[in-house]
Amino acid sequence: MERNVRNYLVVTGGYWAFTVTDGAIRMLVVLYFHLLGYSPFEVAMLFLFYEIFGIVTNLVGGWLGARIGLNLTMHIGMGMQVVALAMLTVPDAWLSVPYVMAAQALSGIAKDLNKMSAKASVKTLAGGGGGSKLFKWVAMLTGSKNALKGAGFFVGAALLEWIGFRSALAVLAGLLLVVLIATALLLPAGFGKMKSRPKFTQVFSNRPEINWLSAARFFLFGSRDVWFVVGLPVFLYSVLGWSFTQVGAFLALWVIGYGFVQASAPRLIRRSHHGQGPGGSTARQAAFVLALLPVGIALALGQGWDPAWVLIVGLILFGIAFAINSAVHSYLILAYSDFDKVSMNVGFYYMANAGGRLTGTVLSGWAYQVHGLEGCLWWSAGFVIAAALLSFQLPEVSAGESEADGV
C-alpha cells in the first residue's frame, strides 16, 4: 500500500508540473496573439489543432497506454510539451497561423497523453476500499490539477508582462524537462501495462453507460469553453480594460477555487451516498443546477448590471457547480470501468471531453465576435441542458459492483 501511495504522489506531482505549463501556454497564446492584432475568432482557431489532436490522442492513447505502460505514455507527453513550448520561442515573423497551430497540436497531444495516463493510474493505485475511496483519490488528483492550471494562467500572464513571450516559454520548458527526468527515475517500468495486448478496436466501448457518460461529458466541457476560452479573457481585457496580469490573476483564482471545490466534492456530497460514490441521479441534478448559472449571468448583463461584479459573482457560482459536475463525471468513468479496460475507457471518455472542448473553443471565438459575451453564455446554457438530458441514461453505481471491480 505504501508503494501505491508513493507512486500516486509521483504521478500527481508530474501531472501538477505539466498542468502549470498547460495553463500558462494557453494564457500566453491568447493574450500575446490578441496583442498582435488577431481577432477573437482567429485566436480561437489557433487552438483548433490542439483540440482536434486531443480527440485523436485520447482515442489512441488509452490503447497505447495499455500496451506500453501508463508511465511511458505520461513521459512521452511531457517530452512533447517541452518541444511545443520551444517551438513558440521563434521570432514573430515565424509565428504564422499554421506554425502556431502545429505547435498547439503537439501541445494538445502532450496534454491528453499526460492526463489519460494520470487519471487511468488512479484506478490501479486506489485498489480496494469501496467507491468512496476511489471518488476521494480521483477528486484529489483532478481538483489539485485544476487548481494548478489556474496557477498556470497567472504564471503565463505574469511572465508575459515581466519577461516577455519567448523568455516565459523558455523558463517553462526548462522546468518541465527537470520534472520529466525526476518522474522517469521514480516510477517503476511497465506501470499500468496490461498483461494481454489489446486490439485497437477495443478502444470503442460496448458498455452503454460509458457511451452516455462520454456524450454528457462532451456537452459539459463545451459549456465551459464556449465562453471561458476566448470570449471571457478578451472581454475582460478589451471591454473592461483589465491588464494582462489582472486577467491572468482573475482567471487563475477562478480555476484554483474550482480545483479546490472539485477536490472537496466527496465531502460536499458524501452524506447522500452513505460511503459509496455518486451515481447517475447525482450527475443529472448537478447538471440542471449548473444550467441556471449561465442563464442568470446572461440576463444580468442584458439588464445593464455592472459587468465586473456580474462576472465575478457569476463565475464563483458557476465554478462551484461546474466543479461538482466534473468531479462526479471523473468518478463515474472509473467506477463504470473494469480494471483490464480502464485506460481504454478513460481514453474514449476523454476523447469526448476533447471534442467538447474543441466545439466550445471554436464557438467561443465565433459567438463572441458575432453575439458578444451574452451570446456565448446562451450557448453555454444550451450545452449544459444537453448534458443533463443525456445523464438520464446513466445508472447508479451499486455497492456490489464497486467492490467486485475493486473500486
SVG drawing of the C-alpha trace seen along z (x, -y; Angstrom):
<svg xmlns="http://www.w3.org/2000/svg" viewBox="-33 -50 49 61">
<polyline fill="none" stroke="black" stroke-width="0.4" points="0.0,0.0 2.9,-2.4 4.3,-1.8 0.9,-2.6 0.7,-5.9 4.2,-6.8 3.5,-6.1 0.2,-8.1 2.2,-11.0 4.8,-10.8 2.1,-10.6 0.2,-13.5 3.4,-15.6 4.2,-15.1 0.7,-15.9 0.8,-19.1 4.0,-20.3 2.6,-19.6 -0.6,-21.3 1.1,-24.6 2.7,-24.7 -0.6,-23.8 -2.4,-26.7 0.5,-29.1 0.8,-28.4 -2.9,-28.8 -2.9,-32.3 0.4,-33.3 -1.1,-32.4 -4.5,-34.1 -3.1,-37.3 0.0,-37.7 -1.8,-37.0 -4.6,-39.3 -2.0,-41.9 -0.6,-41.2 -3.9,-42.1 -5.6,-38.7 -9.4,-38.8 -11.2,-36.7 -12.1,-34.0 -8.5,-33.9 -7.3,-33.4 -9.8,-30.6 -8.6,-28.9 -5.0,-28.8 -6.3,-26.1 -8.2,-24.2 -5.5,-21.5 -4.8,-21.5 -8.4,-20.2 -8.6,-18.0 -5.4,-16.2 -6.6,-15.8 -9.6,-13.8 -7.3,-11.5 -4.8,-11.2 -7.4,-10.2 -8.8,-7.6 -5.3,-6.1 -3.6,-7.0 -5.7,-4.6 -4.9,-1.7 -1.2,-2.8 -1.0,-3.1 -2.5,0.4 0.2,1.8 3.4,-0.1 2.6,-1.3 1.0,-4.4 4.2,-5.8 5.8,-5.7 2.8,-7.5 2.9,-10.1 6.6,-10.8 6.1,-10.9 3.5,-13.6 5.9,-15.6 8.6,-15.5 6.2,-16.6 5.2,-19.6 8.8,-20.6 9.2,-20.6 5.8,-22.5 7.0,-25.2 10.3,-25.5 8.7,-25.8 7.0,-29.1 10.2,-30.8 11.0,-31.7 10.8,-35.3 7.4,-36.9 8.0,-36.6 7.9,-32.8 4.7,-32.8 2.3,-32.3 -1.2,-30.8 -0.2,-27.3 3.0,-27.2 1.3,-28.1 -1.5,-25.6 1.2,-22.9 2.8,-23.8 -0.6,-23.7 -1.3,-20.4 1.8,-19.0 0.8,-20.5 -2.7,-19.0 -1.3,-15.5 1.0,-16.0 -1.7,-17.2 -4.1,-14.3 -1.4,-11.7 -0.4,-13.1 -4.0,-13.4 -5.2,-10.0 -2.1,-8.3 -2.6,-10.1 -6.3,-9.5 -6.2,-5.8 -3.4,-5.3 -5.7,-6.2 -7.9,-3.2 -4.8,-0.9 -3.3,-2.6 -6.5,-3.0 -7.0,0.8 -9.8,1.9 -11.6,-0.1 -15.0,-0.9 -16.3,-3.6 -15.8,-6.4 -12.0,-5.8 -11.8,-6.0 -14.0,-9.1 -11.7,-10.7 -8.5,-9.9 -9.7,-10.9 -11.3,-14.1 -8.0,-15.0 -6.0,-14.4 -8.4,-16.3 -9.1,-19.1 -5.4,-19.8 -4.7,-19.6 -7.3,-22.3 -6.1,-24.5 -2.6,-24.4 -4.0,-25.0 -5.4,-28.2 -1.9,-29.0 -0.6,-28.4 -3.0,-31.0 -1.5,-33.5 2.1,-32.3 1.6,-32.7 0.1,-36.2 2.6,-37.4 5.6,-36.1 4.3,-37.7 4.3,-41.1 7.5,-40.6 10.0,-38.9 8.1,-38.6 6.7,-35.9 9.8,-34.0 11.6,-34.1 8.4,-32.8 8.2,-29.8 11.9,-29.0 11.6,-29.0 8.5,-26.8 10.2,-24.3 13.3,-24.0 11.3,-23.4 9.2,-20.7 12.2,-19.0 13.6,-18.7 10.3,-17.2 10.3,-14.7 13.7,-13.4 12.7,-13.1 9.5,-11.2 11.1,-8.9 13.6,-7.9 11.0,-7.4 8.2,-5.4 8.6,-1.7 8.9,-0.5 5.8,1.0 3.4,-0.7 -0.2,-0.4 0.7,2.0 -1.9,4.7 -0.8,8.4 -2.6,9.0 -2.1,6.9 -5.5,5.3 -6.6,4.8 -7.2,1.2 -10.9,1.9 -11.3,2.4 -10.9,-1.3 -14.6,-1.8 -16.6,-1.0 -19.5,1.5 -20.9,0.5 -23.9,-1.9 -23.2,-3.7 -19.7,-4.7 -21.1,-5.9 -23.8,-8.0 -21.4,-9.5 -18.9,-10.4 -21.7,-12.1 -22.7,-14.1 -19.0,-15.0 -18.8,-16.4 -21.5,-18.9 -20.4,-19.7 -16.9,-20.8 -18.3,-22.5 -20.5,-24.6 -17.4,-25.9 -15.1,-26.6 -17.7,-28.3 -17.4,-31.4 -14.3,-30.8 -11.5,-30.2 -11.7,-33.3 -14.8,-35.3 -14.2,-35.9 -10.4,-36.9 -10.9,-39.1 -13.9,-40.8 -12.0,-41.5 -9.1,-42.9 -10.7,-44.9 -14.1,-45.9 -13.4,-46.2 -9.8,-47.5 -8.0,-45.0 -4.3,-44.4 -2.7,-41.1 -1.8,-40.4 -5.3,-41.2 -6.9,-39.0 -4.5,-36.2 -4.8,-36.6 -8.6,-36.6 -8.9,-33.5 -6.2,-31.8 -8.1,-32.4 -11.3,-31.1 -9.6,-27.9 -7.8,-27.5 -11.0,-27.8 -12.7,-25.5 -10.0,-22.9 -10.4,-23.2 -14.1,-22.6 -13.5,-19.7 -11.1,-18.1 -13.6,-18.7 -16.6,-17.2 -16.6,-13.9 -17.1,-15.8 -19.6,-18.1 -22.0,-15.4 -21.0,-12.3 -24.0,-12.5 -26.4,-11.4 -24.3,-8.3 -23.6,-6.5 -20.0,-5.8 -20.4,-5.0 -19.6,-7.1 -22.3,-9.1 -24.4,-7.8 -26.4,-8.9 -29.0,-10.8 -26.3,-13.0 -25.0,-13.8 -28.5,-14.8 -29.2,-17.0 -25.8,-18.7 -26.2,-19.5 -29.7,-21.1 -28.4,-23.3 -25.4,-24.3 -27.7,-25.3 -29.3,-28.1 -26.0,-30.0 -25.0,-31.0 -28.7,-31.9 -28.6,-34.2 -25.3,-35.8 -26.5,-36.5 -29.8,-38.0 -27.9,-40.2 -25.6,-41.5 -28.6,-42.1 -30.2,-44.2 -27.2,-46.5 -25.9,-45.5 -22.2,-46.2 -20.5,-43.6 -17.4,-43.3 -19.5,-42.3 -21.8,-40.2 -18.9,-38.2 -17.1,-37.9 -20.1,-36.6 -21.4,-34.6 -18.1,-32.9 -17.8,-32.0 -21.1,-30.2 -20.5,-28.7 -17.2,-27.4 -18.6,-25.7 -21.4,-24.0 -19.1,-23.0 -16.5,-21.6 -19.1,-19.2 -20.3,-18.2 -16.8,-17.4 -15.9,-15.5 -18.9,-13.3 -18.1,-12.5 -14.5,-11.8 -15.6,-9.3 -18.2,-7.6 -15.9,-6.8 -13.6,-4.9 -16.5,-3.3 -18.1,-2.1 -14.8,-0.6 -13.3,2.8 -9.6,2.9 -8.5,4.5 -10.1,1.8 -9.7,-1.3 -7.1,-3.1 -9.0,-2.5 -12.3,-3.6 -10.7,-6.7 -9.2,-7.4 -12.5,-7.1 -14.2,-9.3 -11.5,-12.0 -11.9,-11.8 -15.4,-13.0 -14.1,-15.6 -11.7,-16.9 -14.4,-17.0 -16.5,-19.2 -13.5,-21.5 -12.9,-21.8 -16.5,-22.7 -16.6,-25.1 -13.3,-26.8 -14.4,-27.4 -17.8,-28.6 -16.2,-30.8 -14.4,-32.9 -17.3,-32.9 -20.1,-33.6 -18.1,-36.4 -17.3,-38.0 -20.9,-37.8 -23.1,-38.0 -20.7,-39.1 -20.3,-37.6 -24.0,-37.2 -24.3,-35.0 -21.5,-32.8 -23.4,-32.4 -26.6,-31.3 -24.7,-28.7 -23.2,-27.5 -26.7,-27.1 -27.9,-25.1 -24.8,-22.7 -25.4,-22.1 -29.1,-21.3 -28.0,-18.7 -25.6,-17.2 -28.4,-17.0 -30.8,-15.3 -28.1,-12.7 -27.5,-12.0 -30.9,-10.4 -29.3,-7.3 -26.7,-7.0 -27.2,-4.2 -26.4,-4.2 -23.2,-2.5 -24.2,0.3 -22.0,1.2 -21.7,4.7 -20.4,3.6 -17.9,1.3 -16.5,4.0 -16.4,6.5 -14.4,4.3 -12.0,3.5 -13.0,-0.2"/>
</svg>
